[in-house]
Each structure stands twice: as C-alpha cells, then as structure tokens.
Amino acid sequence: MTIDATQPYDDTNIFAKILRGEIPNKTVYEDEYALAFHDIAPQAPVHILVIPKGAYVSWDDFSARASEAEIAGFVRAVGHIAREQGLVEPGYRLLANVGDHGGQEVPHLHVHLFGGQPLGPMLAR
C-alpha cells in the first residue's frame, strides 16, 4: 500500500477501527488524546504503538491541524507511557514513519516505542 502523508484521512484504516472498538487490542494506556497498545507483531521485547484519538494521517498532518491541547496531550502521553513501561533508563527508540518513502503502513499517525534490549543502529550502514 502506498501512503501519501497528505491524503485525506481514511476512516476504514485499522487504527480507526481500533479506536471505534471494532478490533480488539491490548491497551496499555488511554486518555482523551491518545491510545497505546501492544503491537501484534513486536520487533523488540517492548513494542507499543501510540496513536492520537483524532483523525490524522501523519506527523505532518497532525502538526498542521491538531489543536495545541491535542499536540501537548499526545506528546505527554508518549512520555508517560515510556516512563510507565520502565523504558527511560536504560533507553528506548521512538519512531514515526511518514509516507511511502518513510515506510508508513497505516494511514493514521502512530509512533512506535521500542525497548527492552539494546536496539543497535537505526539504519543499516
């Protein structure tokens, strides 16, 4: 699937369905701005997806259209989850893929929190 980070929001994407309760998930955190849950195909011992509750395609879309409260709430939620999961020390990786070239697979803004082991270099050298 090709993701254009500027495309209109598609409310049939899997994360929209999760937000509506149509698809179950293993929730680790939820507030008025964000939902966080375990990835179904984890790439590290800890692999949590954090999504805003608003209909945003990408980080670019979110940063341009979300309210200040939504942005602050989402960023604070990500930090809270990292602390709650014990990832701050010894460290973790935070990743947001944007668009086709960035490897975005679902057209709803999401960040990955990876941790629980040394993760190695970010990109193959």
Secondary structure, 3 states (H helix, E strand, C coil): CCCCCCCCCCCCCHHHHHHCCCCCCCEEEECCCEEEEECCCCCCCEEEEEEECCCCCCHHHHHHHCCHHHHHHHHHHHHHHHHHCCCCCCCCEEECCCHHHHCCCCCCCCEEEEECCCCCCCCCC
